[in-house]
Amino acid sequence: MNRIYIALFRKLWFVINKRNYKKLGGNSFIKNPLIVTPKFISVSDNVFVQANARIEGITSYEGISFYPHIEIGENCTIQQNLHLTCAQSVFVGKNTAIAANVTITDINHPYENIDLSIEKQPLEVTPVSIGEDCKIYNNAVILPGTKIGKHCVIGANSVVLGNFPDYSIVVGAPAKIIRRYCFATNQWKKTNKKGDFTKEE
């Protein structure tokens, strides 16, 4: 009975919210968000976002206008307490799973001008892209300008900045590639700090 109630509730939520989103795919559901700006969000089919998410498009800051777009691909699952802020572009590819307490942002608060409060300085904005089939573990922070390829693993508590190729395992603060899939040997292999394969014993 409980499963039937949940299914009906989600269907009702979809009907009520569909017109508010830039796009809202079938069988998708965002559970009890803290903050959500639906008109800037494109959600594909079969996306589930757990409770207490902040998914926010920023349109103006310190007198500067922005045109945010947040896109979440089909079959994505996102656990509780997502913190996603966007002033330009944040893309999450299909089949990607995001664990609890993850932060994703394309916004940086610069601190160059020491005569001006950090919160009063103009934003620096750089798009973020996360490829399909990725797994991002608990408490990871994805920073502005980051591009993560497909089928990548981001370790728990990682602070991620930069470009990471397909089929990489990325961990640490700051995050670095520790393994990549080698198609020549059909194995996951260790890499150096640059992501190049190393000789293994």
KAKA-V734700 format. One line per field, one symbol per residue. psi: psi as a letter, one per 20 degrees, with the letter a starting at -180 (. if undefined). Layout:
psi->???
//
This chain:
psi->ghhgggggghggggghigihqgporqkqpoolqgppnhijpopaqlppprqkqonpppippljpqqmqpppprqkqppaqkpooppifpppprqjqppaqkqppqjpporkhoijpqgiiqqqpppqppprqkrporpjqoorqjpopaqlqpoqqjqoppapprqlqppqrnqqqphqqpoihilqpqqrahijqqrpq.
//
